[in-house]
Amino acid sequence: MLDNTDKKVLKILQKNAKISMKDLSNLINMSQPATSERVRKLEKNGYIDGYTIRLNKKKFNKNFVCFCLIILKVNDGAGDEQFRRYTNSCEEIQGCYCIAGPYEYIIKVVTESPAALETFLVRLRKKFESKSYTYPVLSTIKEDGHLNI
């Protein structure tokens, strides 16, 4: 069970995973060793999955973002499993979600351009008998992965 200090630590780390233990300990009013032990326990108990950085898409010319709604034409377990493995290995796909409703999956795709997206979609349709509905993102209003805890 998380106490208020654990929650405060997690909120701080979500905003800045590079914060030093010294600065973190000052923010939560604990000693540095106690803070380090608390973070280690949060990691060990699975509250922290890992640490990462967010790259600037524009600097890498990867600023064409779209969402694709997918319907697989072959509805069997093997096809679903193959699709799921593919999404995990495909660099253009940044997120894949199995959803309820008339579509089976929604994927977030990031490419350099509409032409690169077209190449990706052709490759996807060849690999899987699927139908997709693609929605390009015009602008990003909010994008973070922070949980409200």
C-alpha positions as CSV (number, residue, x, y, z in Angstrom):
1,M,0.0,0.0,0.0
2,L,1.3,3.4,-0.9
3,D,1.5,6.2,1.7
4,N,1.4,9.9,1.0
5,T,5.2,10.1,0.8
6,D,5.3,7.3,-1.7
7,K,2.8,9.1,-3.8
8,K,4.7,12.3,-3.6
9,V,7.9,10.6,-4.7
10,L,6.1,9.0,-7.7
11,K,4.6,12.3,-8.7
12,I,8.0,14.0,-8.6
13,L,9.7,11.2,-10.5
14,Q,7.0,11.2,-13.2
15,K,7.8,14.9,-13.9
16,N,11.6,14.5,-13.6
17,A,13.1,11.0,-13.6
18,K,16.6,12.5,-13.7
19,I,16.2,14.3,-10.3
20,S,19.1,13.5,-8.0
21,M,18.4,11.6,-4.8
22,K,19.7,14.7,-2.9
23,D,17.1,17.0,-4.5
24,L,14.3,14.4,-4.2
25,S,15.1,13.9,-0.5
26,N,15.0,17.7,0.0
27,L,11.5,17.9,-1.6
28,I,10.1,15.1,0.5
29,N,11.9,16.1,3.7
30,M,13.7,12.8,4.3
31,S,17.3,11.8,4.5
32,Q,19.0,10.8,1.2
33,P,19.5,7.1,2.3
34,A,15.8,6.9,3.4
35,T,14.8,8.4,0.1
36,S,17.0,6.0,-1.9
37,E,15.6,3.0,0.0
38,R,12.0,4.2,-0.6
39,V,12.6,4.5,-4.4
40,R,14.3,1.1,-4.4
41,K,11.2,-0.4,-2.7
42,L,8.9,1.3,-5.2
43,E,10.9,-0.2,-8.0
44,K,11.1,-3.7,-6.4
45,N,7.3,-3.7,-5.7
46,G,6.6,-2.9,-9.4
47,Y,5.2,0.7,-8.9
48,I,8.0,1.9,-11.2
49,D,8.3,0.0,-14.5
50,G,11.4,1.9,-15.6
51,Y,12.9,5.2,-16.6
52,T,12.9,6.8,-20.0
53,I,13.3,10.0,-21.9
54,R,11.0,11.7,-24.4
55,L,12.7,12.7,-27.6
56,N,11.8,15.7,-29.7
57,K,10.0,14.2,-32.8
58,K,10.8,17.3,-34.9
59,K,14.6,16.9,-34.4
60,F,14.4,13.4,-35.9
61,N,11.9,14.4,-38.6
62,K,9.3,12.1,-37.1
63,N,6.6,14.6,-36.7
64,F,3.8,13.1,-38.8
65,V,1.5,11.4,-36.2
66,C,-1.7,9.6,-36.9
67,F,-4.1,7.1,-35.3
68,C,-5.3,4.1,-37.2
69,L,-8.4,2.1,-36.4
70,I,-7.8,-1.5,-37.4
71,I,-10.1,-4.4,-38.3
72,L,-8.5,-7.7,-39.0
73,K,-10.3,-9.6,-41.7
74,V,-9.1,-13.0,-40.3
75,N,-10.5,-13.3,-36.8
76,D,-8.6,-16.1,-35.2
77,G,-6.3,-16.3,-32.3
78,A,-3.2,-16.9,-34.4
79,G,-3.9,-13.8,-36.5
80,D,-4.4,-11.6,-33.4
81,E,-1.2,-12.9,-31.8
82,Q,0.8,-12.3,-35.0
83,F,-0.6,-8.8,-35.2
84,R,0.2,-8.1,-31.6
85,R,3.8,-9.3,-32.0
86,Y,4.2,-7.2,-35.2
87,T,3.0,-4.0,-33.4
88,N,5.6,-4.6,-30.6
89,S,8.4,-5.0,-33.2
90,C,7.4,-2.2,-35.6
91,E,9.2,1.1,-35.0
92,E,6.5,3.3,-36.6
93,I,3.9,2.1,-34.1
94,Q,4.3,3.9,-30.7
95,G,1.1,2.5,-29.2
96,C,-1.3,-0.3,-29.8
97,Y,-4.6,-0.8,-27.9
98,C,-7.2,-3.5,-28.2
99,I,-10.5,-1.7,-28.1
100,A,-14.2,-2.4,-27.8
101,G,-16.7,-1.4,-30.5
102,P,-16.7,-1.8,-34.2
103,Y,-12.9,-1.8,-34.5
104,E,-10.4,-4.2,-32.9
105,Y,-7.3,-2.1,-32.4
106,I,-6.2,1.5,-32.4
107,I,-2.6,2.2,-33.1
108,K,-0.5,5.4,-32.9
109,V,1.8,5.7,-35.8
110,V,4.7,8.2,-36.1
111,T,6.4,8.7,-39.5
112,E,8.3,11.4,-41.4
113,S,5.6,12.2,-43.9
114,P,2.3,11.2,-45.5
115,A,4.3,9.2,-48.1
116,A,6.1,7.2,-45.3
117,L,2.7,6.6,-43.7
118,E,1.4,5.3,-47.0
119,T,4.4,2.9,-47.3
120,F,3.7,1.7,-43.7
121,L,0.0,1.1,-44.4
122,V,0.7,-0.8,-47.6
123,R,3.1,-3.0,-45.7
124,L,0.5,-3.5,-42.9
125,R,-2.2,-4.5,-45.4
126,K,0.1,-6.9,-47.1
127,K,1.2,-8.6,-43.9
128,F,-2.3,-8.7,-42.4
129,E,-5.6,-8.9,-44.2
130,S,-7.0,-5.8,-42.5
131,K,-9.0,-2.7,-43.0
132,S,-7.8,0.6,-41.5
133,Y,-9.2,4.0,-41.0
134,T,-6.4,6.6,-40.5
135,Y,-6.7,10.0,-38.8
136,P,-3.7,12.3,-39.0
137,V,-3.0,14.5,-36.0
138,L,-3.2,18.2,-36.9
139,S,-1.7,19.4,-33.6
140,T,-0.9,17.9,-30.1
141,I,-2.7,19.6,-27.3
142,K,-1.5,17.3,-24.5
143,E,0.7,14.3,-24.5
144,D,2.1,12.9,-21.3
145,G,2.0,9.5,-19.6
146,H,1.6,10.7,-16.1
147,L,-0.8,8.9,-13.9
148,N,-3.0,10.8,-11.4
149,I,-2.1,9.2,-8.1
